[in-house]
Amino acid sequence: MQISKLKKHYVFFIGEELPQPEAHLVQSTNAANAAANLGYSTVLVYPDKQAGAINVANLVFSFKPRKTPIELIKYYNLHDKLKVAPLPMPWPIDKLRSKFANSNTVACKYYLPFHIIPTTKLVHSRNWNFVKAAIKNGVPAIYEHHHHEDKTFEPEIVKSPLFQIAVTVVEPIRESMIKNGMPAEKAIRLHNGFNRLFMQRQPEKAAEWRNQLLQNQRSHLIVYAGALQQFKGIDVLVDAASEMPNVQFVCAGGKAIEVEHYEQLARQKQVHNIKFLGYILHHELASLLQAADILAHPHCLGEAATFTSPLKLFDYFASGTPIVATEIPSLIEFKNTQAIAAWCEPDNPKKFAECLQNVLATHPRKIDGYSNSIDFVQQFSWENRAAKIMSYVNQSFIPHIVN
């Protein structure tokens, strides 16, 4: 058997085109990147709807791991050990309402058994159909599940020796998975991680952000990074900004239509000290977080508050910038740590503004960041998370270290 045919790859499958500004895609790409950094032959697999339309030959010779393109590296702050294998999708995939013209079906029914499996040792995905297909084709798999879903897990899949573990980030989701048929011993809870770039000090770039963003004689900068959605507390942040007209607020993240919505909302409320930057590439976001006087983590109560993944919280920690967070169930375990400067009740703009003002008074900005936050987050690196996941995998299914 030739070396190229050996089962060696640790395959992470994403069922969406890349890159896109979605939190779950940040999570998946960084999880794959961490596995590669640990030395595993890691391949990030995702549909490519352009390549198939341009060159039909790509459909025959489809699974070709290659260097990660620079666009993805900058978009998600990845490293050079991770490989990618975009799967060419011929037209009219995803243009017709048929499961046979669906990119996920093509990936699971065609690419996986005929192209991916021959060299794959282990599969890891948030896509349940891909995980099922891997198990049915004799490949061990890890499933990531981060949201409530009212579905029953098939016993023949989750009880298979090939099904290693299901990973989630908060206890309520783990409990609902078990209720829906996931064996308790296979359901584990692990926090997401932080990207190490956010810990590297970038004082010059941080100063550039402050020069660019601080206008109208405002001297303090409060930054929010993440999705622009109501349940995330963005409306609360707009109202809090109206209470602090001498402080500059900035939101990084969100789709263009969401940015437009909140810019319009701010104008309607005559809030002139909040800016919406849209999605910021991760290699630029780190210095923006370090430029802030405070990082805001607002959130509303409701079902989402029980399972929302504190993805940005760990990057916040790594920046060393003081954090003001709302008291929601998925964050409450961090309440006893000194890494968060202040806590505030959710859904209350006035209280949130008061917390921000108090922290501005008690936590002056430090160019080198606050060490209690930076030290605390060390345990939550993506690489540590990947190593913990691998500790649950049957030894015979662990891919060989190649780097």
MARKOL-525961 format. One line per field, with one value per residue (C-alpha): residue number from 1; residue in one letter; x, y, z. Coordinates in steps of 0.5 Angstrom, whole numbers, plus 500, padded with zeros to 3 digits. Example, Ala and Ser with C-alpha at 12.3 -4.5 7.8 and 13.67 -1.06 7.14 Angstrom:
<tikes>
i	c(1, 2)
aa	c(A, S)
x	c(525, 527)
y	c(491, 498)
z	c(516, 514)
</tikes>
This chain:
<tikes>
i	c(1, 2, 3, 4, 5, 6, 7, 8, 9, 10, 11, 12, 13, 14, 15, 16, 17, 18, 19, 20, 21, 22, 23, 24, 25, 26, 27, 28, 29, 30, 31, 32, 33, 34, 35, 36, 37, 38, 39, 40, 41, 42, 43, 44, 45, 46, 47, 48, 49, 50, 51, 52, 53, 54, 55, 56, 57, 58, 59, 60, 61, 62, 63, 64, 65, 66, 67, 68, 69, 70, 71, 72, 73, 74, 75, 76, 77, 78, 79, 80, 81, 82, 83, 84, 85, 86, 87, 88, 89, 90, 91, 92, 93, 94, 95, 96, 97, 98, 99, 100, 101, 102, 103, 104, 105, 106, 107, 108, 109, 110, 111, 112, 113, 114, 115, 116, 117, 118, 119, 120, 121, 122, 123, 124, 125, 126, 127, 128, 129, 130, 131, 132, 133, 134, 135, 136, 137, 138, 139, 140, 141, 142, 143, 144, 145, 146, 147, 148, 149, 150, 151, 152, 153, 154, 155, 156, 157, 158, 159, 160, 161, 162, 163, 164, 165, 166, 167, 168, 169, 170, 171, 172, 173, 174, 175, 176, 177, 178, 179, 180, 181, 182, 183, 184, 185, 186, 187, 188, 189, 190, 191, 192, 193, 194, 195, 196, 197, 198, 199, 200, 201, 202, 203, 204, 205, 206, 207, 208, 209, 210, 211, 212, 213, 214, 215, 216, 217, 218, 219, 220, 221, 222, 223, 224, 225, 226, 227, 228, 229, 230, 231, 232, 233, 234, 235, 236, 237, 238, 239, 240, 241, 242, 243, 244, 245, 246, 247, 248, 249, 250, 251, 252, 253, 254, 255, 256, 257, 258, 259, 260, 261, 262, 263, 264, 265, 266, 267, 268, 269, 270, 271, 272, 273, 274, 275, 276, 277, 278, 279, 280, 281, 282, 283, 284, 285, 286, 287, 288, 289, 290, 291, 292, 293, 294, 295, 296, 297, 298, 299, 300, 301, 302, 303, 304, 305, 306, 307, 308, 309, 310, 311, 312, 313, 314, 315, 316, 317, 318, 319, 320, 321, 322, 323, 324, 325, 326, 327, 328, 329, 330, 331, 332, 333, 334, 335, 336, 337, 338, 339, 340, 341, 342, 343, 344, 345, 346, 347, 348, 349, 350, 351, 352, 353, 354, 355, 356, 357, 358, 359, 360, 361, 362, 363, 364, 365, 366, 367, 368, 369, 370, 371, 372, 373, 374, 375, 376, 377, 378, 379, 380, 381, 382, 383, 384, 385, 386, 387, 388, 389, 390, 391, 392, 393, 394, 395, 396, 397, 398, 399, 400, 401, 402, 403)
aa	c(M, Q, I, S, K, L, K, K, H, Y, V, F, F, I, G, E, E, L, P, Q, P, E, A, H, L, V, Q, S, T, N, A, A, N, A, A, A, N, L, G, Y, S, T, V, L, V, Y, P, D, K, Q, A, G, A, I, N, V, A, N, L, V, F, S, F, K, P, R, K, T, P, I, E, L, I, K, Y, Y, N, L, H, D, K, L, K, V, A, P, L, P, M, P, W, P, I, D, K, L, R, S, K, F, A, N, S, N, T, V, A, C, K, Y, Y, L, P, F, H, I, I, P, T, T, K, L, V, H, S, R, N, W, N, F, V, K, A, A, I, K, N, G, V, P, A, I, Y, E, H, H, H, H, E, D, K, T, F, E, P, E, I, V, K, S, P, L, F, Q, I, A, V, T, V, V, E, P, I, R, E, S, M, I, K, N, G, M, P, A, E, K, A, I, R, L, H, N, G, F, N, R, L, F, M, Q, R, Q, P, E, K, A, A, E, W, R, N, Q, L, L, Q, N, Q, R, S, H, L, I, V, Y, A, G, A, L, Q, Q, F, K, G, I, D, V, L, V, D, A, A, S, E, M, P, N, V, Q, F, V, C, A, G, G, K, A, I, E, V, E, H, Y, E, Q, L, A, R, Q, K, Q, V, H, N, I, K, F, L, G, Y, I, L, H, H, E, L, A, S, L, L, Q, A, A, D, I, L, A, H, P, H, C, L, G, E, A, A, T, F, T, S, P, L, K, L, F, D, Y, F, A, S, G, T, P, I, V, A, T, E, I, P, S, L, I, E, F, K, N, T, Q, A, I, A, A, W, C, E, P, D, N, P, K, K, F, A, E, C, L, Q, N, V, L, A, T, H, P, R, K, I, D, G, Y, S, N, S, I, D, F, V, Q, Q, F, S, W, E, N, R, A, A, K, I, M, S, Y, V, N, Q, S, F, I, P, H, I, V, N)
x	c(500, 503, 504, 498, 493, 495, 489, 492, 488, 484, 478, 474, 468, 464, 458, 458, 462, 468, 470, 464, 463, 459, 461, 460, 465, 470, 469, 470, 476, 480, 478, 481, 487, 489, 489, 494, 498, 498, 501, 496, 495, 489, 485, 479, 474, 468, 464, 466, 461, 465, 471, 466, 462, 469, 473, 469, 475, 475, 469, 473, 480, 476, 480, 486, 489, 493, 496, 491, 489, 492, 484, 482, 489, 487, 480, 480, 487, 490, 497, 501, 500, 493, 491, 484, 481, 475, 470, 468, 460, 457, 452, 446, 448, 443, 439, 434, 429, 431, 436, 439, 441, 444, 451, 451, 448, 453, 459, 456, 454, 459, 465, 466, 465, 469, 474, 475, 475, 481, 486, 482, 483, 478, 472, 470, 464, 458, 454, 450, 449, 456, 458, 452, 455, 462, 460, 456, 462, 466, 470, 470, 467, 467, 460, 460, 453, 452, 445, 438, 435, 429, 431, 432, 439, 439, 441, 445, 450, 451, 452, 457, 464, 466, 462, 467, 464, 459, 462, 458, 460, 454, 451, 444, 445, 449, 443, 438, 443, 442, 435, 434, 438, 446, 449, 451, 458, 459, 457, 462, 462, 468, 469, 471, 478, 482, 486, 494, 494, 490, 495, 500, 501, 500, 501, 502, 496, 492, 494, 492, 485, 485, 487, 482, 476, 476, 473, 469, 474, 472, 478, 475, 473, 468, 468, 464, 466, 461, 454, 449, 443, 438, 439, 446, 444, 446, 440, 442, 449, 446, 441, 447, 451, 446, 447, 455, 455, 462, 465, 466, 462, 464, 461, 466, 462, 455, 453, 452, 444, 445, 450, 445, 439, 443, 446, 439, 437, 442, 440, 433, 435, 440, 446, 452, 457, 457, 460, 459, 465, 462, 466, 473, 479, 481, 489, 486, 481, 486, 489, 482, 481, 487, 485, 479, 478, 473, 470, 463, 459, 452, 446, 439, 435, 431, 433, 439, 442, 442, 447, 450, 457, 462, 467, 469, 469, 476, 479, 477, 480, 487, 487, 488, 482, 477, 471, 464, 459, 452, 449, 447, 447, 452, 457, 455, 461, 466, 463, 468, 474, 477, 478, 472, 472, 464, 458, 451, 444, 441, 436, 438, 441, 442, 445, 450, 452, 453, 457, 461, 462, 465, 470, 472, 474, 477, 481, 485, 487, 494, 498, 500, 494, 491, 495, 489, 485, 491, 494, 487, 485, 492, 488, 483, 487, 484, 490, 488, 481, 483, 488, 482, 478, 483, 484, 477, 478, 480, 487, 487, 483, 488, 491, 499, 503, 506, 508)
y	c(500, 507, 512, 517, 511, 510, 512, 518, 525, 528, 531, 537, 538, 544, 544, 551, 555, 559, 564, 567, 572, 567, 565, 557, 558, 561, 556, 550, 553, 554, 547, 544, 549, 547, 540, 541, 545, 539, 535, 531, 531, 535, 537, 542, 540, 544, 545, 549, 551, 555, 550, 545, 549, 551, 545, 538, 534, 537, 532, 526, 528, 532, 530, 534, 537, 543, 549, 553, 560, 566, 569, 564, 565, 572, 571, 566, 567, 560, 557, 554, 547, 546, 543, 545, 540, 544, 540, 542, 542, 542, 547, 547, 544, 548, 551, 546, 544, 537, 533, 530, 537, 539, 540, 536, 530, 530, 531, 525, 520, 521, 525, 522, 514, 515, 520, 522, 515, 512, 516, 519, 516, 520, 525, 531, 535, 539, 536, 531, 528, 527, 524, 519, 518, 517, 512, 508, 507, 505, 511, 514, 520, 526, 530, 538, 540, 547, 549, 546, 541, 537, 531, 524, 521, 514, 509, 505, 511, 514, 507, 505, 504, 508, 514, 517, 523, 529, 535, 541, 548, 549, 544, 545, 543, 537, 535, 536, 531, 526, 527, 526, 519, 521, 516, 520, 517, 520, 527, 532, 539, 543, 551, 554, 557, 563, 564, 566, 572, 575, 575, 578, 585, 590, 597, 601, 598, 599, 606, 607, 604, 609, 615, 613, 611, 617, 623, 629, 630, 623, 620, 613, 607, 601, 595, 590, 584, 579, 578, 584, 581, 583, 577, 579, 585, 590, 594, 595, 597, 602, 605, 605, 609, 614, 615, 616, 621, 623, 615, 612, 606, 601, 594, 590, 584, 582, 582, 588, 588, 588, 593, 597, 596, 598, 604, 606, 605, 609, 615, 614, 614, 620, 616, 619, 616, 609, 606, 599, 597, 590, 584, 585, 580, 576, 579, 586, 584, 583, 590, 593, 589, 591, 599, 599, 601, 596, 590, 590, 583, 585, 579, 579, 573, 568, 561, 563, 566, 558, 556, 562, 560, 565, 564, 572, 572, 568, 572, 578, 575, 574, 581, 583, 589, 590, 586, 588, 582, 581, 575, 570, 562, 560, 565, 565, 560, 565, 570, 568, 570, 576, 576, 580, 587, 588, 584, 587, 585, 583, 587, 594, 599, 604, 599, 597, 604, 605, 599, 601, 608, 605, 600, 606, 610, 604, 600, 605, 603, 599, 598, 591, 589, 586, 580, 577, 576, 574, 569, 566, 565, 560, 554, 555, 555, 552, 547, 545, 544, 539, 535, 534, 532, 527, 524, 521, 518, 510, 510, 506, 511, 517, 520, 519, 525, 528, 535)
z	c(500, 498, 503, 500, 501, 509, 513, 517, 516, 522, 518, 520, 516, 515, 511, 508, 504, 507, 509, 512, 518, 523, 530, 529, 523, 527, 532, 527, 523, 530, 533, 526, 527, 534, 532, 526, 531, 536, 530, 527, 519, 520, 513, 513, 508, 506, 499, 494, 489, 484, 483, 480, 476, 472, 472, 471, 472, 479, 481, 479, 483, 489, 495, 495, 501, 500, 504, 507, 502, 505, 505, 510, 514, 515, 516, 522, 524, 522, 522, 516, 519, 517, 510, 507, 501, 498, 495, 488, 488, 480, 478, 480, 487, 492, 487, 487, 492, 493, 497, 491, 489, 496, 497, 504, 501, 495, 501, 505, 499, 494, 497, 503, 501, 495, 496, 503, 507, 504, 507, 513, 520, 524, 523, 527, 525, 527, 521, 524, 517, 516, 522, 521, 514, 517, 522, 517, 513, 518, 520, 527, 529, 534, 534, 536, 538, 541, 540, 543, 537, 538, 535, 537, 536, 532, 537, 532, 531, 538, 541, 536, 538, 532, 535, 540, 543, 543, 545, 547, 551, 556, 561, 559, 552, 554, 558, 552, 548, 554, 554, 546, 546, 547, 552, 558, 558, 551, 552, 555, 556, 554, 553, 547, 546, 545, 539, 541, 537, 542, 547, 543, 545, 539, 542, 535, 532, 538, 538, 531, 532, 538, 533, 528, 533, 538, 535, 538, 544, 547, 551, 552, 548, 549, 544, 543, 538, 536, 532, 532, 534, 539, 544, 544, 547, 542, 543, 550, 548, 544, 550, 554, 549, 550, 557, 556, 550, 552, 551, 544, 543, 537, 535, 531, 527, 524, 517, 512, 513, 521, 521, 517, 521, 528, 524, 523, 530, 533, 528, 530, 537, 536, 539, 536, 540, 537, 531, 527, 523, 521, 520, 522, 520, 526, 525, 526, 531, 536, 536, 537, 543, 546, 544, 548, 555, 556, 553, 553, 554, 554, 553, 554, 558, 554, 552, 548, 555, 557, 551, 548, 547, 550, 544, 544, 552, 551, 546, 551, 557, 552, 550, 558, 557, 563, 561, 563, 563, 564, 569, 564, 566, 561, 564, 571, 573, 571, 576, 582, 578, 578, 570, 569, 572, 573, 573, 571, 571, 563, 560, 563, 559, 565, 570, 564, 563, 571, 571, 565, 568, 575, 571, 567, 574, 577, 572, 568, 561, 561, 555, 557, 559, 566, 568, 572, 565, 561, 566, 567, 560, 559, 561, 555, 549, 543, 543, 550, 548, 542, 547, 552, 546, 544, 551, 550, 543, 543, 542, 536, 533, 534, 528, 528, 529, 523, 525)
</tikes>
